[in-house]
Amino acid sequence: MYKLSLTAILTLALILVSCSGRSAAPEPAIAGADSSTALVLPAASTVHVEIAGFAYKPQTITVSPGARVVWTNRDTARHSVSDIKETWDSGLFREGGAYERVFNQKGDYEYYCTLHPAMTGKVVVK
């Protein structure tokens, strides 16, 4: 009896939430987007960049000041996220590891992997 009541309560709660008229924020729609397409996101957002296939995906992102960027390594090889001006560096991290940084100042921030210099990316803050 208790199990049935708990199931009924959870089902009712799910129905009420889905009928509340509130919808999730829409995903940015970008026609013809691929892994190198720039994403433009509002301030105080979190942007995720995947490292996979020896590439940063997406390669270029555009954010507002205050945005947090999280890079996650999906490759079996170790990688880094290193500013070309040598002002910040993640150090090497393995598969499943992540590095995050908040970008408060407007500007272009180009970065690369210290072990694989052909891997490059860019954060544009405007």
N, C-alpha and C positions, 0 to 999 in steps of 0.2 A: 504494500500500500504506500509506504513512504517513498519507494523508488518511483512509483507511478506519479505521485504528487510532485516530486522534484522534477521529473521530466516534463510534466504539464506546466509547472512554473517557468522552467527554462524556455520552453516553447513559446509561452505567452510573452515572456520578456523579449525574445527574439522578434516576435511579430510586432510588438509595440515599438521597438527600436526601428525596425524597417519601415514602419508606417508613420514615423514621426514627422515626415516631410523634410527632414534635414538630409542633405546629400554630402558626400565626401567632396573635397576639393578636386576639380577636374585635373587630369593629367595634361601637361603641356602637349598640344598637338602640333607636330612639326611635319609638314609634307615632305616626303622623301628623306626622312631622317635616317642616318646610319650612325655607326659608332664614332665617327669623327665630327658629327654635327654639334654645334654649340647649343647649349641649353641656357635659357635665361630664366632665373628664378628670383623671387623676392628676398628681401633681407630677412635675417633670422631663420633662414631655411637651412636644411642640411642637404648637401648634394653628395651623391655616392658615385665614385669613379672606380670601376673594376680594372684590375690588372689581369689580363688574360691573353694568351697567345702572343706574349711578349709585346703588348701594347696597352696603353691607357685608353679606357672606353667609358665615356667619350673622350676624345683627345683634347678638345677645347670646350670649356664651360664658361658661361658668363653669369655672374652673380652680383647681388647688391652688397654693399658694405655690411659686415656683421654675419655673413653667411659662413657656415661651417662646411668644409669639404672633408669627406672621409674616403680614403683610398683603401681598397681591400684586395689583397693578393690572391688570385684564383689559380695562378700558375704553380707548378711544382718547384720551379726555380725561385731563388731568392731575388728580391727586387728592392729598390729604394725610390723615394720621391725626393729629389734634391733640386733646390733652386739654383738656376744657372749663375746667379749673382753670389752664391754661397752664403746667403743670409739664413737659410734654414735647410735642414736635412733630416729625413726620417731615420736614417741608418737602414741597414738591411733587415728585411722581414720575410718570413717564410709563408708558404701557402696557408691561407686562413688568417694570417696576421693583418693588422690594419694600422693606418696612421691617419691622424686628423689634425686639421689646422683651421683656425678662424681667420678670415680675411677682413680686416677692418678698414684698410686704406684702399682708395681707388687706385687702379693701375693694372698693368699686365704682369703676370707672374709666370714666367716660363720655367719648366722643370724637366728633369730627365732622370733616368736610372743610372746610377754610378757604375753598375756592372754591365749594363747594356746601353751605351750612350746613344744608340739609334732610337731608343724609346724616348719620345718627347711628348710633352703636353703643355697646356696653357690654361691658366685661370685668369679671366678678365673680370675685374671688379669695377662696376660703374653704376 
